[in-house]
């Protein structure tokens, strides 16, 4: 079964996080696209990306610093 792919605007709607914030998360390495279109250079995300972003959102709402979230990701906790 293939996972549905979403553009960043779709991810913003599904997670309630603005695209500017999602682009920041991409730049600092909190999230990564699962694929990129060679033709349009669009970035695509899947359901697991959305779940991870929702977890990041919960941590940010608790004022957990970006650096700590990155550490959790690199340690496989998130």
Order of alpha helices (4+ residues) and beta strands (2+ residues): alpha-alpha-beta-beta-alpha-alpha
